Amino acid sequence: MRIVLMGPPGAGKGTQARRLAESTGMKHLSTGDMLRSEVTTGSELGLLAKGFMDKGDLVPDSTIIAMIQGQLANPAGVLLDGFPRTVIQAESLDESLEVAGLPIDKIVHMSVDTEELVRRLSSRAVCKSCQTPYNLVSDAPSIEGVCDKCGSDVIVRDDDKPEAVMNRMKVYEELTAPVLNYYKTRADVIEIIATGTPDSVFEELTQAIETGN
Ligand SMILES: [Zn+2]
């Protein structure tokens, strides 16, 4: 089975995808994680990607497609997370899947209202030294701004600040929302309201994948 997991930043895609991969044995393909690991290992693809990333440019679709292509035929099935992000990426993914005879079985869209997303994302913080993640609402450090584990500063990343969060939402709406419309004419799109707890969302997700609604 090949599933594409879609949703705005902060919807909990990564968390749910990891759990789903664990419980079903499907291969979790997170293009963000894969890119970071290609760069770290210094592979040919990683070096190529790094050239774009260092300049702050988006890694080209062809590079990302090349990176995931070898994984799409995984017999345990694949779970795509963070890709496709644009209609052009969706089209090229369809092309390579068609060549391989491996169609997408399901698209799952996790939706959360914008206010809740902004609240979730802007409560994220992290230790700038040991990278321990915190949530300023539900899991704050015991002393404000000080890491429980190492005593360094706990900071809010630039891309989690309210202005950047609003910008990420805007980019999502502009580039990724059209991908949903693209898929609606081609595949089974399942809508999930992802406002509940991680456990309840996971339950809804597994049920939706099993039954198709
Ligand atoms: Zn720390």
Residues whose N, C-alpha, C, O or C-beta is under 5 A from the ligand:
A	BS01	ZN	C127 S129 C130 Q131 T132 C147 K149 C150 G151 S152
